[in-house]
């Protein structure tokens, strides 16, 4: 799991639906330089936003399109005049995001860095092909679908509520403090197949209520009454995951945390590969 990509562009990389249409009307060839863009707000609220994404090998050709050239020039000027020393060198490549953490070959999961503490499940989603994840979120690129089932579980939410920091009262997700530390038992191939099906069911349940947004479907005041299929999919996911952990459902969050910290203690007390390979010294 990595941070999303950071533009540092003063808004010049980004286009709304109308701007994309206008660009295509005047320059149809620009389609190859446009990608759907998702930060936390775009994913949770269902906002349509797009961005320019130009590879180094495409920069010269893209610059021939007047609207794109105007935006690239504006980015160059903005970065050149930045007070941040680390930003000014990025004026040498104004066609690219300043920090590129990764893009997907096939698929990407998005996990917002900050989300409401009112939700019973952490928002995570599978993005459309060619989507770009912004720096207000984390991304899992081309990961197996069963990863989504883990992150979308009640067990995972209880873990992040305990070990991660908060922004005011909202959950502040961390790839290092949370995802990298989340204790997971050794999964069998059958476990992975079951969790993959759970993730698929969650996605299908959300699709059933299209165009409702993540904000709509996971509103605790509306979830049970308006989006029962989403609730059922998550309940089933929790049952499958918790049976993997202890063979039954947990009684409460206290029991969930006790099991997680027990696994974490065992996980962190195991010797590393380097320690295993090290031979003890003998006295001469």
C-alpha positions in Angstrom: 0.0 0.0 0.0 1.5 3.4 -1.0 0.5 7.0 -0.9 -1.4 8.5 -3.9 0.3 10.7 -6.4 1.0 14.4 -5.6 0.4 16.9 -8.4 1.7 20.3 -7.0 0.1 22.1 -10.0 -2.2 24.9 -8.7 -5.1 22.9 -10.2 -3.9 22.9 -13.8 -3.7 19.2 -14.2 -7.4 18.8 -13.4 -10.6 18.9 -15.4 -14.3 18.5 -14.7 -16.7 16.7 -17.1 -17.5 19.8 -19.1 -13.8 20.7 -19.5 -13.0 17.2 -20.7 -15.8 17.3 -23.3 -14.7 20.7 -24.5 -11.1 19.5 -24.8 -12.2 16.4 -26.8 -14.4 18.5 -29.1 -11.4 20.6 -30.1 -8.6 18.0 -29.8 -9.9 14.4 -30.0 -6.3 13.1 -29.7 -6.2 14.4 -26.2 -8.2 11.4 -25.0 -4.9 9.4 -24.5 -3.7 12.0 -21.9 -6.8 12.0 -19.7 -7.4 9.7 -16.7 -10.2 9.4 -14.1 -8.9 10.9 -10.9 -9.8 9.9 -7.4 -8.9 11.4 -4.1 -10.8 10.8 -0.9 -13.6 13.3 -1.7 -14.0 12.0 -5.2 -14.4 8.4 -4.1 -16.6 9.0 -1.0 -18.9 11.6 -2.6 -19.0 10.1 -6.1 -17.5 13.2 -7.8 -16.4 13.0 -11.4 -13.0 14.5 -11.8 -10.2 13.9 -14.4 -6.6 14.7 -14.7 -3.9 15.0 -17.4 -1.4 12.1 -17.3 1.5 12.6 -19.7 4.4 10.2 -19.9 7.9 11.7 -20.7 7.8 10.1 -24.1 4.4 11.8 -24.8 5.3 15.3 -23.6 6.4 16.7 -27.0 3.3 15.5 -28.8 0.9 16.5 -26.0 2.4 20.0 -26.0 1.1 20.5 -29.5 -2.5 20.6 -28.1 -3.1 24.3 -27.2 -5.2 23.7 -24.1 -2.7 21.2 -22.7 0.2 23.5 -23.6 -1.4 26.3 -21.7 -1.8 24.2 -18.6 1.7 22.8 -18.8 3.1 26.4 -19.0 1.0 27.4 -16.0 2.4 24.5 -14.0 6.0 25.4 -15.0 5.5 29.0 -13.8 3.8 27.9 -10.6 6.5 25.5 -9.6 9.3 27.9 -10.6 7.9 30.6 -8.3 7.2 28.2 -5.4 8.6 29.1 -2.0 9.2 25.4 -1.4 12.8 24.4 -2.3 11.7 20.9 -3.1 9.1 22.1 -5.6 11.1 24.4 -7.8 13.2 21.6 -9.5 9.9 20.0 -10.6 9.4 23.0 -13.0 11.8 21.0 -15.3 9.1 18.4 -15.9 5.8 20.4 -15.7 3.9 17.7 -17.7 4.3 15.2 -14.8 2.9 15.1 -11.3 5.6 16.2 -8.8 5.6 12.9 -6.9 4.6 9.7 -8.6 4.1 6.9 -6.2 2.5 4.4 -8.6 -0.1 3.6 -11.3 -1.9 0.4 -11.9 -1.5 -2.1 -14.7 -5.0 -3.6 -14.2 -6.7 -2.3 -11.1 -6.3 -0.2 -8.0 -8.0 -0.1 -4.6 -8.4 3.3 -2.9 -8.3 3.9 0.8 -9.0 7.4 2.0 -6.4 8.8 4.4 -9.1 10.6 6.4 -12.7 9.4 6.8 -15.6 9.8 9.2 -15.6 8.0 12.5 -19.4 7.7 12.2 -19.1 4.9 9.6 -19.1 1.3 10.8 -16.7 0.3 8.0 -13.7 1.9 6.5 -14.4 3.1 3.0 -12.4 1.2 0.4 -13.1 0.8 -3.3 -12.1 -0.8 -6.5 -11.4 1.9 -9.1 -12.2 1.8 -12.9 -9.4 1.0 -15.3 -6.8 3.7 -15.9 -7.8 5.5 -12.7 -5.3 7.6 -10.9 -5.2 7.9 -7.1 -4.3 11.3 -5.6 -2.3 12.0 -2.5 -5.4 12.4 -0.2 -5.7 8.6 -0.3 -3.6 5.4 -0.3 -3.6 2.9 -3.1 -3.1 -0.8 -3.5 -2.2 -1.5 -7.1 -3.1 -4.8 -8.8 -3.6 -6.5 -5.5 -5.8 -9.6 -5.0 -9.4 -8.9 -4.4 -9.4 -10.6 -1.0 -7.4 -7.6 0.3 -10.5 -5.5 0.0 -12.4 -8.0 2.3 -9.8 -7.5 5.0 -9.8 -3.7 4.9 -13.6 -3.5 4.7 -14.1 -5.6 7.8 -15.2 -4.6 11.3 -12.1 -6.2 12.6 -9.9 -3.8 10.6 -11.8 -0.8 11.6 -11.4 -1.7 15.3 -7.7 -2.0 14.7 -7.3 1.4 13.0 -9.5 3.1 15.7 -7.0 1.8 18.3 -3.5 2.1 16.6 -3.9 5.0 14.2 -4.0 8.7 14.9 -7.0 11.0 14.3 -7.7 14.3 12.6 -10.1 15.9 15.1 -12.4 12.9 15.6 -12.1 11.4 12.2 -10.1 8.3 11.4 -6.7 9.0 10.0 -5.5 6.0 8.1 -1.8 5.0 7.9 -0.2 2.5 5.6 2.7 2.0 8.0 0.9 2.1 11.4 -2.2 0.2 10.3 -2.0 -1.8 7.1 1.5 -3.0 7.7 0.8 -3.9 11.3 -2.6 -5.5 10.9 -2.3 -9.1 12.1 -3.7 -11.6 9.7 -3.5 -15.4 10.2 -1.9 -17.5 7.5 -4.6 -17.8 4.9 -5.3 -21.0 3.0 -6.3 -20.9 -0.7 -9.8 -21.6 0.4 -9.7 -18.7 2.8 -8.6 -16.4 0.0 -11.3 -17.7 -2.3 -14.0 -17.1 0.4 -12.7 -13.6 1.0 -12.6 -12.9 -2.7 -16.3 -13.8 -2.9 -17.1 -11.6 0.0 -15.4 -8.6 -1.7 -17.3 -9.3 -4.9 -20.5 -9.4 -2.9 -19.8 -6.0 -1.3 -19.1 -4.5 -4.7 -22.2 -6.1 -6.2 -24.3 -4.7 -3.4 -23.0 -1.2 -3.9 -23.6 -1.5 -7.6 -27.3 -2.5 -6.9 -27.9 1.0 -5.5 -26.1 3.0 -8.2 -25.9 6.0 -8.3 -25.9 6.2 -4.5 -22.4 7.1 -3.2 -20.2 5.7 -0.5 -21.3 8.6 1.6 -24.9 7.6 1.1 -24.6 3.9 1.5 -22.4 4.0 4.6 -24.4 6.7 6.5 -25.2 4.9 9.7 -28.7 6.5 9.8 -29.5 5.1 6.3 -27.5 1.9 5.9 -30.0 -0.5 7.4 -33.2 1.1 6.0 -32.1 2.2 2.5 -29.2 -0.1 1.7 -29.8 -3.4 3.4 -27.9 -5.4 0.7 -24.7 -3.5 1.6 -25.3 -4.3 5.3 -25.9 -8.0 4.5 -22.7 -8.2 2.4 -20.6 -6.7 5.2 -22.2 -8.9 7.9 -21.3 -12.0 5.8 -17.8 -10.7 5.2 -17.3 -10.2 9.0 -18.6 -13.7 9.7 -16.2 -15.3 7.2 -13.2 -13.3 8.5 -13.9 -13.8 12.1 -14.3 -17.5 11.7 -10.9 -17.5 10.0 -9.5 -15.9 13.2 -11.2 -17.8 16.0 -13.7 -20.3 14.4 -16.8 -18.2 15.3 -18.0 -14.6 15.5 -16.4 -12.3 18.1 -18.6 -11.3 21.0 -17.6 -7.7 21.0 -14.9 -5.2 20.0 -13.0 -5.9 23.2 -12.6 -9.5 22.2 -11.6 -8.5 18.7 -8.8 -6.3 20.1 -7.6 -9.0 22.5 -7.2 -11.4 19.6 -5.5 -8.9 17.3 -3.0 -7.8 19.9 -2.3 -11.4 20.8 -1.6 -12.1 17.1 0.5 -8.9 16.8 2.6 -9.9 19.8 3.3 -13.3 18.3 4.0 -11.7 14.9 6.5 -9.2 16.2 8.3 -11.7 18.5 9.1 -14.0 15.6 12.8 -13.8 14.5 13.4 -12.1 11.2 15.1 -14.0 8.3 18.4 -12.3 9.2 18.1 -13.4 12.8 17.3 -16.9 11.8 20.3 -17.1 9.6 22.7 -15.7 12.1 24.8 -18.2 13.9 25.7 -17.7 17.6 29.3 -17.0 18.3 31.2 -19.6 20.3 34.0 -18.9 22.8 37.5 -19.9 21.8 
